[in-house]
Amino acid sequence: MKGSNDLIELGLIKYFDYPKPVELIKILLNSIIENNDIVLDFFSGSATTAHAVMQLNSEDGGNRKFI
């Protein structure tokens, strides 16, 4: 439900059937990657992983990148 609410706020809900919540992806990424890692997003549909990476970088000054 949180993923859907995020997309409703952005006006993108009609384009994605099963959005993932950014907060969940942030928790997962924060537990497995370092501040300078590169994250490969295999399912780059709604850019949730990219959004999570950028938020983590802004929160802790990291230099993570995403593809």
N, C-alpha and C positions, 0 to 999 in steps of 0.2 A: 504494500500500500504506500509506503514512503517513497518508493521509486516513482510510482504514478503521480504522487503529489508534487514531487520535484519537477516532473515534466509538465504538469498542469500549470505550475508557476511560470514555466518558460514558454508555454503555449505550444508544446510539441507532443502532447499526449496522443493525438490522432495518428502519429507516424510510427509508434512503437507499441507492440502488444504486451511485452513482458519486461518492463524496465527494471533495472537493478538499482537499489538505493546507493547513492554516493557514499554515505556513511559506512555501509557494510564493506564496500570496496576499499575504503580508506583503512578500515581495521585490518582487513586481510593484507593489504600492501604493507602497512606499517609493521606487521609481524614478520614479513619475509624479505623485505628489501632494505638496502642501505641508502644513505643520503645521495649517493652519486650513481645509482644503478639506472639501467634502462629497462623499461617495462614494455613487453610486447603484448599488445591487445589483439587477441585473435578474433574478437567479436566486436569490432569497432563500428557499431551501429549508432548508438546514441551518445557515444564518447564519454560514457560514465567513468571508464578507467582514466581517461585523459583528465577529466574534471577532478577525480580523486587525487591524481598525481600532482596537479597544479595546486590544489588545496593543501596537500601535505607540504609542498615546497614553501608555500606562503606562511604556513604555521610554524615551521621549524627552520626555515632558511636553507633547506636542502636544494640539491641540484639534480633531482631525478628527471629523467627524460622518458618519453613514451613514443612508441611507433604504432 
